[in-house]
Amino acid sequence: MSKSRGNIQSAQPIVSVLGVDALRYFLLREIVFGGDGGFSREALIARYNSDLANGLGNLASRTAAMIERSFGGKIPKAAELQPQDQELAKVAQSAIPSAAQHPGQGS
């Protein structure tokens, strides 16, 4: 991709299919900050499938299995959390309203 050569890719078709976060993720993983980098739709799809789809799918599957094994298939309520985890739960809960006010920055 080169501005001087005129072979620029429009981000909009990619964003409409995969979303802005997937495109950002790809660019951050594949292109060194401040340096030149290559782009192809094939590389984007391969990265998306390997890291995001497979990696996150594997995480979700392992998490579901752990919940099934350790908690009888039910996600524990905050009251069931260990004392050392309760502070993190409070911080995460307090971040929800702020995140809801700023959905999809840049999308």
C-alpha positions in Angstrom: 0.0 0.0 0.0 1.5 3.3 -1.1 0.1 6.7 -1.3 2.6 7.7 -4.0 1.8 4.6 -6.1 -1.9 5.0 -5.6 -2.6 1.5 -4.4 -4.5 2.6 -1.3 -7.1 0.4 0.4 -10.2 1.9 1.7 -10.9 1.0 5.3 -14.7 1.3 5.0 -15.4 -2.0 3.2 -13.2 -3.8 5.7 -14.8 -2.1 8.7 -18.3 -2.9 7.4 -17.5 -6.6 7.3 -15.1 -7.2 10.2 -15.5 -4.1 12.3 -13.1 -1.3 13.3 -11.6 -3.2 16.2 -10.5 -6.1 14.0 -8.8 -3.7 11.5 -7.1 -1.9 14.4 -5.9 -5.1 15.9 -4.5 -6.3 12.6 -2.7 -3.0 11.9 -1.2 -2.9 15.5 0.0 -6.6 15.2 1.3 -6.4 11.6 2.9 -3.0 11.2 5.6 -1.6 13.4 4.8 1.8 14.8 6.4 4.5 12.7 7.7 2.0 10.1 6.5 0.7 6.8 4.3 -2.3 6.6 2.5 -4.5 4.2 -1.2 -5.0 3.9 -3.3 -7.5 2.1 -6.8 -8.7 2.6 -5.5 -12.3 2.8 -3.2 -11.4 5.7 -6.0 -9.5 7.4 -8.3 -12.5 7.2 -5.6 -14.9 8.2 -4.7 -12.8 11.3 -8.4 -12.4 12.1 -9.1 -16.1 11.9 -6.0 -17.2 13.7 -5.8 -14.7 16.6 -9.3 -13.4 17.0 -11.6 -16.2 16.0 -9.5 -19.2 17.1 -7.8 -17.5 20.1 -11.0 -15.9 21.5 -13.1 -19.0 20.7 -10.6 -21.1 22.5 -10.7 -18.7 25.5 -14.5 -18.8 25.5 -14.6 -22.6 25.3 -12.1 -23.0 28.2 -13.9 -20.4 30.3 -17.2 -22.2 29.8 -15.6 -25.5 30.7 -14.1 -24.0 33.8 -17.5 -22.5 34.8 -19.2 -25.9 34.2 -16.5 -27.8 36.2 -16.0 -25.4 39.1 -19.4 -23.7 39.5 -21.9 -26.3 38.2 -22.5 -24.3 35.0 -23.5 -21.1 36.7 -21.5 -17.9 36.6 -20.8 -17.0 40.3 -22.4 -13.8 41.7 -20.2 -11.1 43.1 -21.0 -12.4 46.7 -19.3 -15.7 45.8 -16.1 -14.1 44.8 -13.0 -14.5 46.9 -12.1 -11.4 49.0 -9.0 -10.7 46.8 -11.3 -10.6 43.7 -13.9 -8.3 45.1 -11.9 -5.0 44.6 -11.4 -5.9 40.9 -15.1 -6.6 40.5 -15.9 -3.2 42.0 -13.5 -1.4 39.6 -14.9 -3.3 36.6 -18.5 -2.6 37.6 -17.8 1.1 38.0 -16.2 1.2 34.5 -19.5 0.1 32.8 -21.3 3.5 32.8 -18.2 5.2 31.4 -17.7 2.6 28.7 -21.4 2.9 27.8 -21.1 6.6 27.3 -18.2 6.1 24.7 -19.3 3.2 22.5 -17.0 2.3 19.6 -14.8 5.3 19.6 -13.8 5.9 15.9 -16.4 3.4 14.5 
